[in-house]
Amino acid sequence: MTRKAPRKSQGAPPGGFGSPAPAAQSIVLRDLTVQSSIGVSADERARPQRIRVTLEIEVEPRAPGEDKIAEVVNYGQLVGEVREVCTGTTARLLETLAGEIARACFFDARVRAVKVRIEKLDRYPDVSGVGVAVEYLREP
């Protein structure tokens, strides 16, 4: 059985492919786990430790009209930017790293706000994760 591409309907609301225009739109990056040399003590920074990053990124609500990657924030680029920040940071605090991650997420002008959650996964043996959650808005 062959599937046909959806047709744009005549008089369809803006939003492409006959879909309605979105009122709000977010990108979710969940549970990116990387090794990072972060910590207050020299002992913590001496060896990379596992951290988990989760992001919710509010973007300009817009449905792609032509179903092309250029019409949306590129998820692959987003993941690459966040991974690079986490593995290359010289920050001591998770709060500082959260700001570095948010700054990297604003690479695309369509990004309005970023919620960053970072957890150290192996810091305490009886805790599955300890970390911070911070929200950032694009500066005018």
N, C-alpha and C positions, 0 to 999 in steps of 0.2 A: 504494500500500500504506500503510495507517495503522498507526502504532506505538502500542501500548498502554503506558500507564505501568506500571512494575513494581509488582507486588502485594506487600504485606507478607505474608510467610508466617507461618502459625500457629506459635507456639513458636520463632520466629527469635531468635537472640541479639540483645542490645541493640546498636543501631547503626543502626537505621532502614533501611527499604526492603529488609529481609532480609539486609543486609550484616553481617559480623561486626564486633564492636567493635575499633577499631584499638588496637594496643599502643603505638604512637608516631606522632606526626604533626608535620609541618613544613610551613611555607609557604616557597616559594623565590621571591625577587625577583632576577632575573638581569639584569645589565648595564644598569641604569638609567643613562643618560648625560645629564649636566646640565652647565651652565656654573656655576662657582663662583669667587668671589673669595677664594681661600685661598692662603696661602704665608707663608714666613718673611720674605722681603724685600719692601720696598715695591714693587719692580719686578714681582714675582710677583702681588701683590695689585692692581696698577694696572689690570689687565685680567682679566676672567673667563677661566678656563681649563677645559678639558673634564676632568671626572672621571667615573669609572665606579664604580657602587655595586652590589654583589651582597650579598644577605642570605639567611641561612637562619634561620628563626624557628621555634623549638620551641614548640608550643602544647599545651594540654591535649588528649590524644587523645580525640576524641569524633566519632562519625559523626552527621550531621544526621538526626534522627528524622522531620522533616517537610519536609526539602528546602527550607529557607528560609534566607535570608542572615543573619538574626539569630542563627542557630545556629552560625555560624562567624566567624572574624576577617575583616572586610571588606577584601579585597585593594585595592579602589579607594581606600578611606580610607588604607590603609597606604602605597600609592604616593604619594598626595597629601601625606601627612605627611612622608615622606622627601624628596620633591622640594622642599617648602617649607623644610625644614631646610638642605638643601644650597645652595639659591639665596640664602638669607637669613643664612647663617652669617657671623660675624665672627672665627671661629677662624683661627689661623695654622697650626696643625698638623693633619695628617690624623688623628692619634690623638685630638685633641680633637673633631674633627668626628665621628669614629666613636662617641664617647660621646654626642654630641648626637643622632645618628641612633638609637642604641640606646634612649635615653630616650624618643624619639618613638614607637618601636615598642611600648613598654610601655603604650600608650593603652588597650589591651584587657587586662582581668584574666586572660584565658586564655593570654596570652603568658608563657612560662616562661623562655626564654632567647633570645638573639639573637647570631648570628655576623655580623659586619660586615666586608666587604672593600671597601676604597676604593683606587682607582688614579688617579693623574694620568696622562693619556694623552699629553700633548704636552710634558712637562718636559724630556726628553732626546731628541734627534733619532734616536738609534740604539737606543732602548728603547721597546717598544710600550706599556709601562705600568710605573709604579713606585708602590708604596703599602704599605698595612698591612692586616692581618687581626687582628681582636680579637673575643673572645667575652665576653658579659655574661650574668649571671644576674639574675633579678628579685630585688630586695632584699626580705627578709622584712618 
